[in-house]
């Protein structure tokens, strides 16, 4: 065989090999693209709201094998993902997903807030944006931890975030023991817990409306209370109530919602705030409804998804206590965006937490001295939470075991 013919033969072989490699690379790239689309579809289907579920999944395709990595909220969500992929024909899966709670936590996957207001941020860093707050006695699910004492937690309204404030880590058994303790709830907007049952004694901590502590004993005009971290103090009886008794008498009516809302008039606005110290718009509505026995979702764009629709075209059928939602209407280029929420006072007047004004009155009526042209232009719709059945997304504290008794 001549040298020329030999060269031609080897060139042909290398072209075939190169072609096979290119074909394999294209197939692998196509497979990776398909997997990426499937992961996105699964996330949209099972965990569409990153504020309430962790779904940070990555897929790598190696030949016919798919390697899954990343973090996912819990074992049930991972099961949904794997079942979905198998139904789509993805059968060769290497599961390297980290399922939360992270194993580094051991059995301490529960916690209870042990200061008046705990800040919960979007990242484990003090300069990070504050996503929400949790007040004394709020039970938390703990999902993972970072260096510096930061814990990734989930609140009863399912909101996720990072906190390094004072929380007490507990096992399931310890949390169950805390839950069955009789409790007191703070009913005044703001107060001080004292070292002794005396008005002028040393302060132990501040407390805000809705804070929940263990009830240890009665001492004249005071309750002796216990903190989740073991501290004890005394609070005035006229500023608190036994939790079980208080809850039994909660009735969310137009009158009680409006009356509670007006108690916070003038409280400053704070992005992420959910306490009597400072509130954002949805933190305000959430707090008002909580103090009347209902647990709403955290953000305005989540609250608009629950409750019953209210007629607002033409003659508005607004009743006191209805929630009014504002934002940007849908266009051919973008979806509707809900950015603000308020509580109706009946008719076109409402109360809300707004920017520099804090909790204030406004109106959609041009003839009203509290008229807001901006709010009229951005008004979207209204929802009714009072009397709405639980299947419409409104949760009743009486039906939730989180806070004990």
Secondary structure, DSSP 8 states (H G I E B T S, - for coil): --HHHHHHHHHHHHHHHHHHHHHHHHHHHHHHHHHHHHHHHHHHHH---TTT--EEEEEEEETTEEEEEEEES-HHHHHHHHHHHHHTT---EEEEEEESS-GGGTT--EEEE-SSEEEEESSSSTTS-EEEEEETT-EEEEEEEETTTEEEEE-TT--EEEE-SSEEEE-HHHHHHHHTS-EEEE-SSEEEEESSSSTTS-EEEEEETT-EEEEEEEETTEEEEE-TTS-EEEEEGGGEEEHHHHHHT----HHHHHHHHHHTTT-EE-TT-BSSSEE-HHHHHHHHHHTTTEE--SSHHHHTTSSEEE--SSS----TT-EEEEEE---SSS--EEEEEEEEEETTEEEEEEGGGEEEEEES-TTSTTB-HHHHHHEEEEEE-TT--GGGT-EEGGG--TT--
